[in-house]
Amino acid sequence: MIGYLLRRLLWTLITLLGVSLITFLLIFAGPSDPAQALVGEKATGVSVEHIRQQYGLDQPLYRQYFRYMGQLVRGNLGDSYYFRRPVLEAMLSKLPATALLAVSIMLVSILIGIPLGVIAALRNGSLFERGLMLVQMFSISLPTFFVGLLLLYFFTFQLRWFPTGGYGSWKHLVLPTLAVAIPWSAWYAILLRSNMLDVISADYVRTAHAKGLSKRIVALRHMLRNALLPVVTIIGLDLASLLTGIVLVEAVFNWPGIGLQTLQAAQHLDVPMVMGAVLFGALLIGVANLLVDLLYTWFDPRVRLE
């Protein structure tokens, strides 16, 4: 186990190194100049050159990259060009709002998706199951931002139940949560239903039925645990992506999260902030993959970490 964890952590570090290099090159690959983006298109050449020298943007690209990596090794993500504050401080200031929205979305998605998936599997072939599948397929086909706009139209402008956006109370949390949780819960339900139908003819399921157990007990105690394995993988990766921010939802509802902050940084070619956000997301996804692998051994004792 210890050897496995060390190997996975090593590969995570290698992945972060590759992500940092690719992201750095992509930022400077375009025709736009970070210094020009900071001072504005109408700024004079003297002002642009001053900003370029101030932030070291006049140096060769490889020197800028090695300087950034040297700071990163010491735990310094640099200072944001646009927000005029340390990158780590700026990200930590947005993390509570992002984490609150992420946990809320994941809880609602699981509480809706898992029961619907079990019900659909138990009532496979019925008219109710077909109607449920039709609604779920329609839900996952809708873009998240479009769902958010529909929710705003009905529940804010028509019924006036919730505010248009912002952050601070439970009412501000409801609509952005539902905008993401509705399609995600439908996807979890479809995936779980498919997995449960795949294991319905397994030997252990037939044995459980032969013992006289009811259909519901067999589904919940035996089928569900094995059918959840692929769903757990998706949930782990989705939670990691949520913690990096949901740009479109945060923009629609003016939610002060990491995603909206990263979007503003990218629009102004804020190299340290963009690099910090991308590396933070890559680290979360790597850790989520590791945790999912560990959870596999709990859900299915037959799985062994090699």
Secondary structure as the mmCIF struct_conf table of DSSP 4:
data_model
#
loop_
_struct_conf.conf_type_id
_struct_conf.id
_struct_conf.beg_label_comp_id
_struct_conf.beg_label_asym_id
_struct_conf.beg_label_seq_id
_struct_conf.end_label_comp_id
_struct_conf.end_label_asym_id
_struct_conf.end_label_seq_id
HELX_RH_AL_P HELX_RH_AL_P1 ILE A 2 ALA A 29
BEND BEND1 GLY A 30 PRO A 31
HELX_RH_AL_P HELX_RH_AL_P2 PRO A 34 VAL A 39
TURN_TY1_P TURN_TY1_P1 GLU A 41 LYS A 42
HELX_RH_AL_P HELX_RH_AL_P3 GLY A 45 GLN A 54
TURN_TY1_P TURN_TY1_P2 TYR A 55 ASP A 58
BEND BEND2 GLN A 59 GLN A 59
HELX_RH_AL_P HELX_RH_AL_P4 LEU A 61 VAL A 73
TURN_TY1_P TURN_TY1_P3 ARG A 74 GLY A 75
STRN STRN1 ASP A 79 ASP A 79
TURN_TY1_P TURN_TY1_P4 TYR A 81 PHE A 83
BEND BEND3 ARG A 85 ARG A 85
STRN STRN2 PRO A 86 PRO A 86
HELX_RH_AL_P HELX_RH_AL_P5 VAL A 87 LEU A 122
TURN_TY1_P TURN_TY1_P5 ARG A 123 GLY A 125
BEND BEND4 SER A 126 SER A 126
HELX_RH_AL_P HELX_RH_AL_P6 LEU A 127 ILE A 140
TURN_TY1_P TURN_TY1_P6 SER A 141 SER A 141
BEND BEND5 LEU A 142 LEU A 142
HELX_RH_AL_P HELX_RH_AL_P7 THR A 144 LEU A 151
HELX_RH_PI_P HELX_RH_PI_P1 LEU A 152 GLN A 158
BEND BEND6 LEU A 159 LEU A 159
BEND BEND7 PHE A 162 PHE A 162
BEND BEND8 THR A 164 GLY A 165
BEND BEND9 TYR A 167 SER A 169
HELX_RH_AL_P HELX_RH_AL_P8 TRP A 170 ASP A 198
BEND BEND10 VAL A 199 VAL A 199
TURN_TY1_P TURN_TY1_P7 ILE A 200 SER A 201
BEND BEND11 ALA A 202 ALA A 202
HELX_RH_AL_P HELX_RH_AL_P9 ASP A 203 ALA A 210
TURN_TY1_P TURN_TY1_P8 LYS A 211 GLY A 212
HELX_RH_AL_P HELX_RH_AL_P10 LYS A 215 VAL A 218
HELX_RH_PI_P HELX_RH_PI_P2 ALA A 219 MET A 223
HELX_RH_AL_P HELX_RH_AL_P11 LEU A 224 LEU A 243
TURN_TY1_P TURN_TY1_P9 THR A 244 THR A 244
HELX_RH_AL_P HELX_RH_AL_P12 VAL A 247 VAL A 252
TURN_TY1_P TURN_TY1_P10 PHE A 253 ASN A 254
BEND BEND12 GLY A 257 GLY A 257
HELX_RH_AL_P HELX_RH_AL_P13 ILE A 258 GLN A 267
TURN_TY1_P TURN_TY1_P11 HIS A 268 LEU A 269
HELX_RH_AL_P HELX_RH_AL_P14 VAL A 271 PHE A 299
TURN_TY1_P TURN_TY1_P12 PRO A 301 ARG A 302
#
